[in-house]
Amino acid sequence: MELENNTQIPKFLLLEFSEEPEQQPLIFVIFLSMYLITLFGNLLIILLVSSDSRLHTPMYFFLSNLSFVDICFTSTTIPNMLWNIQTQSKVITYEACVTQMYFYIFFAGLDDILLAVMAYDRYMAICQPLQYMVIMSPRLCGLLILLSWIMSIMYSLLHSSMVLRLSFSSNLEIHHFFCELNQVIQLSCSDTFLNKIVIYFSTSLFGGCPFAGIIYSYSKIVSSITGISSVQGKYKAFSTCASHLSVVSLFYCTVLGVYFSPAVAHSSHTSATASVMYTVVMPMLNPFIYSLRNKDIKRSLKRFYLEMPGIKLPVT
């Protein structure tokens, strides 16, 4: 069956993690466990921030938004993969593939921008402490979130619309566990030169600007912390951004490892395995990083358990 200008709808076959049937039950259990941990951990962060008035600050407002985005980001790929394993089906329709691609790019981009916004928040808190609550008003925080969503929507629409102009044959094999943009483009029977140019420049701009903002914010933060005379003051200032710095390092190290490592670039299996790090592992670890390294979250979590019926713990 031939396809011209998408008048006939192709189907894609997601082959990664499906070539060894005997390992399918183990893969299903592992990914289901990680997905449930991701849901529970991030939903708990959202619940704590919304229910505890002490956490109604800009930093935790952005953190709850990041947790929501992480849930959505993981949900764009893992449920479909689990369903395919359970039903022993490798097929994903053209419409579902493009939809998955759109939301994957959207939430990945939104994750990136939110990390930059959170870096700016930490910069204002440490470098401009007296004006922090005035500058980081609820109105500005809301505008920053709205702007992040608008930019991510435009970025995702750009790539999705560029894919829609391509033609595909039927029953194409994608050696990945989701419709990854680069692999889908490589399967097209159309000229993809323009798509590759758009990917290169838009990704450089969209990914480079938030990264540059994070680097600038933390250069100012480090400069401000080194100017503090007391060791206790330095530790207190650094501890307010340690969790965010850990998440940023994890995010960019995994993304750079996936897209710029020579071994990953020449192996679809290695690429898919590495992609698990930032699509599943990173959203799963974020709540643990913020809860284990954050006294406010741990205090709120303890208070939350104390208020549960039947729970009696000593209050310290």
Residue pairs with C-beta under 8 A, 6 or more apart in sequence:
1 8
1 169
1 170
2 8
2 169
3 9
3 10
3 167
3 168
3 169
3 170
4 167
5 167
6 94
6 164
6 167
6 168
8 170
9 93
9 94
9 95
10 94
10 168
10 169
10 170
10 171
10 172
11 91
11 92
11 93
11 94
11 170
11 171
11 172
12 91
12 92
12 93
12 94
12 97
12 171
12 172
12 173
12 174
12 179
12 184
12 187
13 90
13 91
13 92
13 171
13 172
13 173
13 174
14 81
14 84
14 90
14 91
14 92
14 174
14 176
14 177
14 178
14 179
15 90
15 173
15 174
15 175
15 176
16 174
16 175
16 176
16 177
16 268
16 269
16 272
17 23
17 24
17 27
17 81
17 85
17 177
17 272
18 24
18 84
18 85
18 90
24 85
24 88
27 85
28 82
28 85
28 86
31 78
31 81
31 82
31 280
32 82
34 78
34 280
34 281
34 284
35 74
35 78
35 79
35 82
35 280
37 284
38 70
38 71
38 74
38 280
38 283
38 284
39 71
39 74
41 284
41 286
41 287
41 288
41 291
42 67
42 68
42 70
42 71
42 283
42 286
42 287
43 67
43 71
44 287
44 301
45 63
45 64
45 67
45 287
45 290
45 291
45 297
46 64
46 67
46 68
47 304
48 55
48 297
48 300
48 301
48 304
49 55
49 56
49 60
49 61
49 63
49 64
50 64
51 304
52 300
52 303
52 304
54 296
54 299
54 300
55 296
55 297
55 300
58 121
58 136
58 141
59 118
59 121
59 122
59 125
59 240
60 296
61 141
62 114
62 117
62 118
62 121
62 141
62 145
63 118
63 290
65 114
65 145
66 111
66 114
66 115
66 118
66 286
67 286
67 287
69 107
69 110
69 111
69 114
70 111
70 282
70 283
70 286
71 283
72 103
72 107
73 104
73 107
73 108
73 111
73 279
73 283
74 279
74 280
74 283
74 284
76 100
76 103
76 104
76 107
76 178
77 100
77 104
77 177
77 178
77 279
77 280
78 279
78 280
80 92
80 96
80 100
80 178
81 177
81 178
83 89
84 90
84 92
92 100
92 179
94 168
97 179
97 184
98 160
98 163
98 164
98 179
100 178
100 179
101 159
101 160
101 163
101 179
101 180
101 181
101 184
102 156
102 157
102 159
102 160
103 156
104 178
104 179
105 155
105 156
105 159
105 160
105 181
106 152
106 153
106 155
106 156
107 152
109 151
109 152
109 155
109 156
109 206
110 148
110 149
110 152
111 251
112 206
112 207
112 210
112 211
112 251
113 148
113 151
113 152
113 210
114 148
115 210
115 214
115 244
115 247
115 248
115 251
116 209
116 210
116 211
116 213
116 214
116 217
117 144
117 145
117 148
118 244
119 213
119 214
119 217
119 218
119 244
119 248
120 144
120 213
120 217
121 136
122 217
122 218
122 221
122 240
122 241
122 244
123 217
123 218
123 220
123 221
124 131
124 132
124 135
124 136
125 132
125 136
125 240
126 221
126 224
126 225
126 237
126 240
126 241
127 220
127 221
127 224
128 135
151 206
155 202
155 206
158 198
158 202
159 181
159 198
159 199
159 202
162 194
162 195
162 198
163 181
163 184
163 185
163 195
165 190
166 185
166 188
166 190
166 192
166 195
167 188
167 189
167 190
168 187
168 188
168 189
169 187
169 189
172 187
173 187
174 180
174 183
174 184
174 187
175 183
175 268
175 269
175 272
176 183
176 268
176 271
176 272
176 275
177 272
177 275
177 276
178 275
178 279
180 271
180 275
181 199
182 199
183 268
185 192
185 195
185 196
185 199
186 192
188 195
211 252
214 248
218 241
218 245
221 237
221 241
224 237
225 234
225 237
225 238
226 234
228 234
228 237
239 293
242 293
243 289
243 290
243 293
243 294
246 289
246 293
247 282
247 286
247 289
247 290
250 282
250 285
250 289
251 278
251 282
254 274
254 277
254 278
254 281
254 282
255 278
257 264
257 274
257 277
258 264
258 271
258 274
258 275
258 277
258 278
259 265
261 274
263 270
264 270
264 271
264 274
265 271
290 297
291 297
291 298
291 301
292 298
302 313
305 311
305 313
306 312
306 313
306 315
